[in-house]
Amino acid sequence: MDEIDIDIRQQKSKNIDLFLDQQFDFVITLCDRAKERCPAFPGAALIHWGFDDPTETRGDRDIELRQFRKVRDEITRRIRLWTLAMKPHR
């Protein structure tokens, strides 16, 4: 993420249980495993964007890094498109 000037060094994974009592408009899952295990969020629209799991390429550092970059860039494109689609039309 440093390559695109996003500092994630202070970020960490969080347990889904921290969010179960919160209200969401949308819940977006990014991998099939998350889609299958995602708990119900009443009132939220469930959206699934399936991406290849970059950790499945473990072994060759160059291949793994290319896969992480590919998925990062795909997520970025999808967020941009979704954001445009969600803007109110005038």
Contact map, one row per residue, 1 for C-alpha under 8 A:
111111110000000000000000000000000000000000000000000000000000000000000000000000000000000000
111111100000000000000000000000000000000000000000000000000000000000000000000000000000000000
111111000000000000000000000000000000000000000000000000000000000000000000000000000000000000
111111000000000000000000000000000000000000000000000000000000000000000000000000000000000000
111111100000000000000000000000000000000000000000000000000000000000000000000000000000000000
111111110000000000000000000000000000000000000000000000000000000000000000000000000000000000
110011111100000000000000000000000000000000000000000000000000000000000000000000000000000000
100001111110000000000000000000000000000000000000000000000000000000000000000000000000000000
000000111110000000000000000000000000000000000000000000000000000000000000000000000000000000
000000111111000000000000000000000000000000000000000000000000000000000000000000000000000000
000000011111100000000000000000000000000000000000000000000000000000000000000000000000000000
000000000111110000000000000000000000000000000000000000000000000000000000000000000000000000
000000000011111000000000000000000000000000000000000000000000000000000000000000000000000000
000000000001111101000000000000000000000000000000000000000000000000000000000000000000000000
000000000000111111000000000000000000000000000000000000000000000000000000000000000000000000
000000000000011111110000000000000000000000000000000000000000000000000000000000000000000000
000000000000001111110000000000000000000000000000000000000000000000000000000000000000000000
000000000000011111111000000000000000000000000000000000000000000000000000000000000000000000
000000000000000111111100000000000000000000000000000000000000000000000000000000000000000000
000000000000000111111100000000000000000010000000000000000000000000000000000000000000000000
000000000000000001111110000000000000000000000000000000000000000000000000000000000000000000
000000000000000000111111000000000000000000000000000000000000000000000000000000000000000000
000000000000000000001111100000000000000011110000000000000000000000000000000000000000000000
000000000000000000000111111000000000000010110000000000000000000000000000000000000000000000
000000000000000000000011111000000000000000111000000000000000000000000000000000000000000000
000000000000000000000001111100000000000000011110000000000000000000000000000000000000000000
000000000000000000000001111110000000000010011110000000000000000000000000000000000000000000
000000000000000000000000011111000000000000000111100000000000000000000000000000000000000000
000000000000000000000000001111110110010000000111110000000000000000000000000000000000000000
000000000000000000000000000111110110000000000001111000000000000000000000000000000000000000
000000000000000000000000000011111110000000000001111110000000000000000000000000000000000000
000000000000000000000000000011111111000000000000010000000000000000000000000000000000000000
000000000000000000000000000000111111100000000000000000000000000000000000000000000000000000
000000000000000000000000000011111111110000000000000000000000000000000000000000000000000000
000000000000000000000000000011111111110000000001000000000000000000000000000000000000000000
000000000000000000000000000000011111110000000000000000000000000000000000000000000000000000
000000000000000000000000000000001111111000000000000000000000000000000000000000000000000000
000000000000000000000000000010000111111100000000000000000000000000000000000000000000000000
000000000000000000000000000000000000111110000000000000000000000000000000000000000000000000
000000000000000000000000000000000000011111000000000000000000000000000000000000000000000000
000000000000000000010011001000000000001111110000000000000000000000000000000000000000000000
000000000000000000000010000000000000000111110000000000000000000000000000000000000000000000
000000000000000000000011100000000000000011111000000000000000000000000000000000000000000000
000000000000000000000011111000000000000011111100000000000000000000000000000000000000000000
000000000000000000000000111000000000000000111110000000000000000000000000000000000000000000
000000000000000000000000011110000000000000011111000000000000000000000000000000000000000000
000000000000000000000000011110000000000000001111100000000000000000000000000000000000000000
000000000000000000000000000111100010000000000111110000000000000000000000000000000000000000
000000000000000000000000000111100000000000000011111000000000000000000000000000000000000000
000000000000000000000000000011110000000000000001111100000000000000000000000000000000000000
000000000000000000000000000001100000000000000000111110000000000000000010000000000000000000
000000000000000000000000000000100000000000000000011111000000000000000010000000000000000000
000000000000000000000000000000100000000000000000001111110000000000000000000000000000000000
000000000000000000000000000000000000000000000000000111111100000100110010000000000000000000
000000000000000000000000000000000000000000000000000011111100000100000000000000000000000000
000000000000000000000000000000000000000000000000000011111100000000000000000000000000000000
000000000000000000000000000000000000000000000000000001111111001100100000000000000000000000
000000000000000000000000000000000000000000000000000001111111100100000000000000000000000000
000000000000000000000000000000000000000000000000000000001111100100000000000000000000000000
000000000000000000000000000000000000000000000000000000001111111100000000000000000000000000
000000000000000000000000000000000000000000000000000000000111111110000000000000000000000000
000000000000000000000000000000000000000000000000000000000001111111000000000000000000000000
000000000000000000000000000000000000000000000000000000001001111111100000000000000000000000
000000000000000000000000000000000000000000000000000001101111111111110000000000000000000000
000000000000000000000000000000000000000000000000000000000000111111111000000000000000000000
000000000000000000000000000000000000000000000000000000000000011111111100000000000000000000
000000000000000000000000000000000000000000000000000001001000001111111110000000000000000000
000000000000000000000000000000000000000000000000000001000000000111111111000000000000000000
000000000000000000000000000000000000000000000000000000000000000011111111100000000000000000
000000000000000000000000000000000000000000000000000000000000000001111111110000000000000000
000000000000000000000000000000000000000000000000001101000000000000111111111000000000000000
000000000000000000000000000000000000000000000000000000000000000000011111111100000000000000
000000000000000000000000000000000000000000000000000000000000000000001111111110000000000000
000000000000000000000000000000000000000000000000000000000000000000000111111111000000000000
000000000000000000000000000000000000000000000000000000000000000000000011111111100000000000
000000000000000000000000000000000000000000000000000000000000000000000001111111110000000000
000000000000000000000000000000000000000000000000000000000000000000000000111111111000000000
000000000000000000000000000000000000000000000000000000000000000000000000011111111100000000
000000000000000000000000000000000000000000000000000000000000000000000000001111111110000000
000000000000000000000000000000000000000000000000000000000000000000000000000111111111000000
000000000000000000000000000000000000000000000000000000000000000000000000000011111111100000
000000000000000000000000000000000000000000000000000000000000000000000000000001111111110000
000000000000000000000000000000000000000000000000000000000000000000000000000000111111111000
000000000000000000000000000000000000000000000000000000000000000000000000000000011111111000
000000000000000000000000000000000000000000000000000000000000000000000000000000001111111000
000000000000000000000000000000000000000000000000000000000000000000000000000000000111111100
000000000000000000000000000000000000000000000000000000000000000000000000000000000011111110
000000000000000000000000000000000000000000000000000000000000000000000000000000000000011111
000000000000000000000000000000000000000000000000000000000000000000000000000000000000001111
000000000000000000000000000000000000000000000000000000000000000000000000000000000000000111
